[in-house]
Amino acid sequence: MKKWLPLIITLIFVGWYAGKVRVPKDSDWAIGEFGRIPIVMDGRHMPIDTMARTVLTLLRNKQDANYEPWKGAFEKPRIVSATEWALEVMVQPEVGDTRPVIRIDNPDLKGLFDLSQEADPEKHSDGKHFSWVQLQPKWDEFISEVRRASAKEGDKRTPYEQALVRLASGAESYRKMKLTFGPAASGDLAKSLVEYKARVVAWREAFKSSMQNQDYDEAAYMWGEEQRASAALIAPRKGAEKASGSVWASPFEEVLALERGEPAPTLAGYADMAKTFRAGDRVGFAAAVRSHLDGIAAKDGFVADLTKAAREQLLSYSAPFYHGMVIAIIAALMAIASWFSTGGLEWMRRSAVQLMLLVLVIHTAGLIARFMIEGRPPVTTLYTSAIFIGWAAAIFGLLLERIYPFAIGVVVAAAMEFCSLFIAQYLQIQDGTTFKVLEPVLNTNFWLATHVVMVTLGYASTFVGGFIAVIYIVRGTFGGNLTPELAKALPRMVYAIICFATLFSFVGTVLGGLWADQSWGRFWGWDVKENGALMIVLWNAILLHARWGGVLRERGLMCCAIFGNVVTAWSWFGVNNLGIGLHSYGFTSGVMYALVGFGVSQIALIVSALIINKNPLKPA
């Protein structure tokens, strides 16, 4: 039976994940199909589903909405998808604005809005989640505080000020989302157009007066600018040549088209969706959604936008990196359990290996899907660097497990996969999305694509070597179960992987110089990110030369490899948090404490190994 257990366990997880790779079918409402409608927002094509998930993540740190967060563990709350929540906000704001989906944890921020900090189920409050309506009475004071906090640099803001800025970002996205339907949101397009066109006329007059430096109606001017600059592009206006891409228009531009006597069928289609949703007409809503999708498909040059939106929606629902993280931690626990047996739990090691192979397949499929959606190299942002490091570490770990079947490589693969994907989840919560419009400096070209891939492989391999060294120190110093065979194998693993790390990081740094020469006109400028990459090359080179010269033996090699984790973490995240240099676009607030904590933990391991065991580690 034990012979078949690894296969059975793996097949169970295959079936479990296979059930996730789909967009759930709606029994009545066509919410899934509505979420597939393509739009353009913040300069990027996306399905409505992605817009909804992004906004809800910024507001609630989750991708679903709990309309009854005050319910306890033994009560069933009302959970709805991000798309359904967004639809309600866009076409029925009198209801959507009352949903408690804005999470506020900072007590000072709650005090600013006069919100209760205690859960009170009788008042339908859990003390953490609040509605848009609840924030409006103190909104002017909030905006004033946000302006004050925004004037400070990110690393100098207090927790209260960081909470202010984050809520302001979420509120801005929420406000943009509410503009999506434009005058069609009420469902009565003819009536809404009368008022909307009147406001367009007022905006034109205000705009003209402002250009002539005359007094103007500021409210009318700001309304028009908001409609022009903030609303999503929802209307495929005309077919376009492949070289220029598809052309999309906002509701505001659709109204202008109507004034010119041009057809604007998209507004009518959105009005049908709003009208049927508000009336509770599920069949009518589904028909309106499908009619709109069919209308887009019928236009020349827009099939690609539909296909991309469908792929992105499927990727969001299947969540390969999140589910891969779940399977990876199970694989790690099974592999670690196999350490404490002389052979009776070998099936656990094999199960862990097969589960990690499954994770690698899922992860690879996710990377390919992102490439098909973005059309970019696999590493362009901090988020993509995290998922790529996890992928590369899984490959390195499984290769080591193939050569040295001691359940070390698979633990490294699983643990690093989990850690890197956990970091990716954190970055997604911070940004609200995993697909970002690239900074101009990151315009894709050959040198950038090869540079970032090679440097990230250098990060991954250095971390793998450091993590193997952590296992060596922990099992040898604290665990006491380092066998003679394993005590010889682990230093060989670290030495081999550091050789690869040196190669990858060196080649990646040189390629980065070639990219910098092409993009900025100089090969090397001592930018902080360039210095960080150079630190990894130099540290790995020093480690190898010290090993070759006999300065480092097994324990010294392992301690230096662990310090390589600190160097790599600083190069990966630390230099970004300095907020200076040409690479400051990667700045992520709130991680400096985590970096310091990680560095302290690694140094503590090194010191422990040196103090507890003054002599080289002896196998048990």
Buried (B, 14 or more C-beta within 10 A) or exposed (E): EEEEEBEEBBEEBBEEBEEBBEBEEBEEBBBBBBBBBBBBBBEBBBBBBBBBBBBBBBBBBBBBBBBBBBBEEEEEEEBBBBBBBBBBBBBBBEEBBBBBBBBBEBEEBBEBBEBEEEEEEEEEBBBBBBBBBBBEEBEEEBEEBBEEBEEEEBEEBEEBBBBBBBBBBBBBBBEBBBBBBBBBBBBBBEEBBEEBBEBBEBBBBBBEBBEEEEEBBEEBBEBBBBBBEBBBBBBBBEEBEEEEEBBBBBBBBBBBBBEEEEEBEBBBBBBBBBBBBBEEBBEBBBBBBEBBBEBBEEBEBBEEBBBBBBBBBBBBBBBBBBBBBBBBBBBBEBBBBBBEEEEEBBBBBBBBBBBBBBBBBBBBBBBEBBEEBBEBBBBBBBBBBBBBBBBBBBBBBBBBBEEBBBBBBBBBBBBBBBBBBBBBBBBBBBBBBBBBEBBEEBEEEEBBBBBBBBBBBBBBBBBBBBBBBBBBBBBBBEEEEBBEEBBEBBBBBBBBBBBBBBBBBBBBBBBBBBBBEEBEEEBBEEBBBBBBBBBBBBBBBBBBEBBEEEEBEBBBBBBBBBBBBBBBBBBBBBBBBBBEBBBBBBBBBBBBEEBEEBBEEBBEBBEBBBEEBEEEBEEE
